[in-house]
Amino acid sequence: MNPLGAFALILLVVFGVLFLLLRPTQTEKALRDRLKMVEESSAPTPTEGEDMLKEQALSNVPWLNDLLKQVPLMVKLQQYISQSGKKWLVAQFLFVTILVAVVAFWAATFWFPQWFLDTLVGCAAGGVPFLVLYQARSRRLNRFEELLADAIDLMSRGLRAGHTVPSAVAMVAEESPEPVASEFRRTYEENSFGLPFREAILHLAQQVPLPDVRFLVMAVVVQRETGGNLADVLEKTTYVMRQRFRLKRQVKVYTAQGRMTAYILSSLPVGCFLLLSIINPTYEKALYTDPLGVKVIIVGIVMMIIGILLIRRIIRIKI
């Protein structure tokens, strides 16, 4: 296969994987619709809101930065990176992804004579950076969810002591551990620089896409528009959060066997293939040199993907 065509195919597959990973879930769509309804009720003027926000750079190269900003998917990817706590730029991340995919494709040509298998290896290697990013984001959001109830308790005590809501947010930013402190600090700084507090707290829900954060944001927004005792609302919110978190941990324990089964079944074929290739390199040569063997590999990969998706759907219980 033409190397340029193979490169274009790898690039297309990488962007396809990126599109699938960054698709909004049903929960995120519901949050977006709810926030849109709230924003439409009292939308700020550009001088009050959007123009005060600092634009986030996607690249250090000006022309490339302007080009990437024209692609909504790249803006979404930068937000995804920001949610993981990494300081990467989209251009840097894409460069590393493409470089890894191309190098893996080039290395695979020395091993596999079939261009399809070379492309498959390149695509798999190109997905590694996205897997690393996904794991980092998941760990950070899980840590945030674990610490959020204590942070809201601190806000509630500050409100009962006579602090305003923005000053209570500042208390959380100063006294809470990471990553709660950095996200609440962002909200406080946006408000301090002139952004209305309502818009700043809504940005918190967009930056941290967790159900518990949505509960907090909606409680604060409703209280500021209709009045009421926010401290009592926050106390009840923390109780619900702790109960959800406890139930979530219990479900995670109950589904541990299913997750371990998925890990073993998905890694066993690859591990056996690599082990046999090291012990006897000629033993499996017919599998990827013969056209029938390549078809068997394709069928096996497709069946593995279907099995992993089925197991994931069974053990993934939403709370």
N, C-alpha and C positions, 0 to 999 in steps of 0.2 A: 504493500500500500504506500502511496505517496506520503512522505513524512509531513508535508504541509497539510494534507487532508487528515492525517491522523491527529495532528495538533489541533486542527479545527474541531474534530470530533470530540477530543478530550475536553476542549474548552466548552463546547456545547453541553456535554454531560455534566461538567462541574457546575455550570450555571443552572442546569436543570436540578441538580441536587440542592443547590443554594435556594432555588425557588421553593422546593418542597419543604426544606427545613424551616424557612422563614414564613411559610403560610400562616396566617392568623388562625388560631384555634376557635372553636365555637365560643369558649369563654371569653377570649379576647374580642371576638366580634360583638358579643353581648355587651361587654364593657365599653367598646367604642360607640355602640349605638346609645347606650345609657349616658355616657359623657357628652355625646353630641346633643342629646335632648336637654341636658342640663346647661350646656354652653349656649344653645340657641335661646334659652329663656332670658339670659342677660349677657349677651355677647359683648365684649369690650371693643372699643375702637382701636385701630392699629396703634395709635400713640400710647394707649394704655396697656397693650399686651404684647402682640407679636413683635413689634419693632424693637422692644426692649430686650428681647432674647438674643443672646450671643449665638451667631451662626457657628455650627460645628464643622470644622474642616474635615474633609474626606481624604485630602492628599496635601503634601507640602508643595507640590507643583501647581501653580495657579491655574493653568489651562486644563490640567487633568482634574483639578478640584471642581472647576466649573462644569466640566463634562460629566463627572460622576454625579453631581447634584441634579442633573437632568434626568437621571434614572431613579425612580422611586425605590427600586429594590436595593440600590446602594445606600440610600438614606436609612432604609430599614436595617440593613446589615450593620451600619455604624451604630445604630441604637442597640442592636443585639450585642455588639462588642462592648458598648458602654455598660450594658446590664451585666456583663461578665466581670466587670471591674478591670479589664485590661486597658492599656493606654495605646493600643494599636490604632492605626488609620486603615480605612478600607483599602486604599491603594497598596499599602504594605501587605495587608492580609491576602489580597488577591494575587499580588506578585509572588508571595511565598507559596500559595496554593498552586498556581500555574507552574512554578519552577519545580515543585515536588512532583507534580503529575508528569511533566515532560521528562525529568530525570528518571523517574520510575519506568516510563514507557521506553526510554532509550535503553535502560538496563535490561528490561524484559526482552528486547529484541535479540539479545545474546543467548537467551535461554529458550524462549518459545518462538518457533518459526511462524506461527499463525498470528496475523495482525490483530485478529479479534481478541485473543488472549493478551497481547501486548497492550491493547487499548483498555481492556478490563483491568489490568494491573495498574495502568496509569490513572484510571478513574478512581480505583480503590485508594491509591496513594494520595490523590488529590482530595479525597474526602477526609483524610486524617486531620488536617487543620480544622475543618468544620467540626469534627468529633471532639477535638481538644477544646474548641470554643464552646461547644454545647455542654461539655462536662463542667467547664469553669463557670458558665452561666448558671447551670443547675445547682452547683455547690453554693454559689453566692446567694441565689434566691432562697435555697433551703435554710441557709444560715440566717438570712434576713427574716424569714418566717419564724424561725425559732426564737429570735430576740425581740420580735415586734410587740408581743404582749407586754413584756417588761417596759418597753419604751412608752407604750400607751398608758401604762400605770403611772409612769413618771409624769406624763402630760396631765393626767387626771389629778395627781397630787399638786402639781403646779397651778392648775386652774382653781383648785380649792383653796390654795394659799393666796390667791388674788392676782396671779399672773394672767396676762392676755394670751390668746391662742398663739400668736407669733412668738412671744417670749417663751411659751411652753415648748414650742418646736425648737427654739434655740437651746433650751435646757437639754432636750434629747440629743441634739447635735453635739453638745459639749460633754455629756456624761455617759452616753451609750457607746458600746463597742461597735466596731465595724462589722458589717457594712451599713448598719442602721445610721450611724453617725454621719457618714458621708452623704447619704441620700437626704436626710433631714437638713443637713447643712446646706445642700444645694437649694432646697426649698426655702430656707430662711434667707439665703443670700439673694435669690431671685426676688423675694419680697422686699428685702432691704434696698435693692437697686431700683425699685420703682414699680415692679410688677405687682398687680393686685394679688392679695393673698389667696383669693379664690382661684385664680389662674395658676398660681404657684403650687397650690396643693393638688390641683388637677394634674399638673405635670408629674407630680410624685406618683400618681396612679398609672400614668403612662410609662414612666421610667421603671417602675417595679410592678410588673403585671401579676399580682397575687390577689386572690379573693379577699384576704384579710386587709390588705391595703385599700381595696375598694370600699370595704366596710368603714374603715377609718375616714376615708376621703368623703364619702357620702354623708357620714354623720357630721363632719365638720361643715360641709357645704350647706346641708339642710339647717343646721343650728344657726349658722350665720345669716340665713335668709328668713327663717321663721322664728328664731329664738328658742329658748329652752335651756335646761341644765345640761350643758355638754359634759360635765364631769361625771354625772350619773350615766349618761349614754356611753361614755368611754369605758366605764367600769363594767357595764353589761357587755360591751363589745369584747373586752378582754376575756370575760368568762366564756363567751362563745368561741373565741379564738383558741383558748386553751383546750376546750372540749374537742374542737375540730382537730387540733394538733395531736391530742392524745389518741383520738380515733384513727387518725392517719398513720400514726406509728404502729398501732395495733394491726391495721390492714397490711402495713409493710412487713410485719413479722409473719402474718398468715400467708403472704404471697412470696415469702423468701424462697421456698422450695421451687415454685414455678419459675422465678427469675434465675435461680441457679441452674435449673434444667435448660432454660433458654441459652444461658452462657455456655454450658457444656456442649449442647447439641450443635450450636453454631460454630464453636471453635474446634470441635473434634475433627471434622473432615480436613480443615486447613492444617491443623497440627499433624495429623497422620500423613498428609501429602508431603509436608516439609520434612518430616522425620524419615519417611521412606526415600525421599529424594537424597537425603544426606547419606543414608546407609547404602543404598544401591541406586545411583543416578540413572541407570539404564532400565530399571524395573518399570517405571511409570512413563518412559519416553513415548511409548505407543499411544498413551492417553491423550497427549497434546500434539502429536505429529500426524496421527491418523484422523481423517475427517469425521469418522464415526465417533472417535474419542472426544473430539471437540464438541460434537453435538451432545454427548453424554455430560460433559462438563457444564454446558449451557443449561441443560435440563436440571442438573443437580443444583446449580446456583439458583435457578428460578424456584425450585421446590424449597430450598433452604430459606429464601426470602419470604415465601408464602408462610412457611412454618413459623418463622420468627415473628411475622406480623400477627399471626393467629394467637401465638402464645402471649404476645404483648397485649393484644386486645382482651384476652381472658384475665390476665393478672392486673391490668390497669383499671383500678376501681376509683371513680371520682367521688370525692366527699364534699 
